[in-house]
Amino acid sequence: MQNHCFISWSYIDVGSATAHYEYCLALSENGHNVTLIARGEDQFIQINPNFRLLLIKNTFSLEKLSHLGFYFTITKHLIKHRYDFVDVFLAPGVSVLPIILSLKKTIWVLHIRTAYVRNGLVGKLKNLFGRMEAIFFDEITIINKGIAKNLYFGDKSISRMLELPLGVNPVVFSTSTGKTELLDKGILERTVFIHVGKMDGTRNLHKLIAAFVLVNKQIDNCALIFVGDGNDVPTLKSIIKKHRLEDKVIFAGRVPYSEVPKFIATAYIALSYIPINPIYDNQPPLKTLEYRQMGIPQVATNTSANRKLIQNRHNGLICNDDPVDYAQGILSLLKDSDLYSKIMLNSVVGMEKYYWKNIVIDTLMPFYHSKFGKK
């Protein structure tokens, strides 16, 4: 039995959607011994006989001190316990661990799930630092080899990486999921469009609102729901107020993970709006998979990552990210019932390869078996 320690800087709720948790759960269900160390309320939870979750509370108010405390706790744990693989998700300073802990026969794996999404010098420097962190690891996995260029990896390094894609949990996201009870019933009686995801200024969601304004001029009884939070919410709310659409655009904020599929279930059309630019082009959107798994027809922007998940006019609709084209995509689904039904029926077809457990069995486990005992 292989022993793994996964290290995540994310705050994790038991049963959450994070790749970290899903990988560990699937590995443990297939005979691997797994410990996941992450942030949360101080507690040790035995998820199943092979999977232990160690949550470490942030004891410092300053973020940098919090990082140091987290590193210190992890270091003590790794000195005390022996693992065949230490799997670390990329975050600032992670290279400290393999540098100071020269653990014999332990294989250090760096998992890269995203590049830094800010433009300008700061973004370039953070991506460069991420590339430098990777030097100290034995193996690298990446969510999409397309984003490796943003991190300044060369072709030779990229060819050696394992592409470890996003997945979806079919038990949590299902076509049989009921609608949330957290919304006013009047909203549920409308034609609902939904966007799920972080509402960061880099995502240009003002263009999505501009598209909704155009749709609203032709469709009276409709509503747009945003699920998620981020630094762009105040700006987006001011835009909504300017257009006097406060009664038609709902900001649900960050909701419990168990409620996310219930919110999606309220939608007639789901919106996978990703800006088309070098930063986001290759970044796989989790919401695209979740919408498909729930059988909700979606309008997605024409990014490289979305094109890998959607066949245009077959299991989704692909449009440009400008408001006029995106609005036309939404309207075409509203007005063409045959196209809508076709996309709804095809949405879930072929989704099995994106299930977390299948990604682990088909991709991650063979990777570990090929590296086990090689150091």
HELIX and SHEET records of a PDB file:
HELIX    1   1 ALA A   19  GLU A   29  1                                  11    
HELIX    2   2 GLU A   63  LYS A   80  1                                  18    
HELIX    3   3 VAL A   96  ILE A  100  1                                   5    
HELIX    4   4 GLY A  120  ALA A  134  1                                  15    
HELIX    5   5 LYS A  145  LEU A  151  5                                   7    
HELIX    6   6 ASP A  155  ARG A  160  1                                   6    
HELIX    7   7 LYS A  185  LEU A  188  1                                   4    
HELIX    8   8 GLY A  201  ARG A  203  5                                   3    
HELIX    9   9 LEU A  205  ASN A  216  1                                  12    
HELIX   10  10 VAL A  233  LYS A  242  1                                  10    
HELIX   11  11 TYR A  257  GLU A  259  5                                   3    
HELIX   12  12 VAL A  260  ILE A  264  1                                   5    
HELIX   13  13 LEU A  286  GLN A  293  1                                   8    
HELIX   14  14 SER A  304  LEU A  309  1                                   6    
HELIX   15  15 PRO A  323  LYS A  335  1                                  13    
HELIX   16  16 SER A  337  ASN A  346  1                                  10    
HELIX   17  17 MET A  351  TYR A  354  5                                   4    
HELIX   18  18 TRP A  356  ILE A  359  1                                   4    
HELIX   19  19 VAL A  360  LEU A  364  3                                   5    
HELIX   20  20 MET A  365  LYS A  371  1                                   7    
SHEET    1   A 8 GLN A  43  ASN A  48  0                                        
SHEET    2   A 8 PHE A  51  ILE A  56 -1                                        
SHEET    3   A 8 ASN A  33  ARG A  39  1                                        
SHEET    4   A 8 ASN A   3  TYR A  11  1                                        
SHEET    5   A 8 PHE A  85  PHE A  89  1                                        
SHEET    6   A 8 ILE A 107  ILE A 112  1                                        
SHEET    7   A 8 GLU A 139  ILE A 142  1                                        
SHEET    8   A 8 LEU A 162  GLU A 163  1                                        
SHEET    1   B 6 VAL A 249  GLY A 253  0                                        
SHEET    2   B 6 CYS A 222  VAL A 227  1                                        
SHEET    3   B 6 THR A 191  VAL A 196  1                                        
SHEET    4   B 6 ILE A 269  SER A 272  1                                        
SHEET    5   B 6 GLN A 298  THR A 301  1                                        
SHEET    6   B 6 LEU A 317  CYS A 319  1                                        
END                                                                             
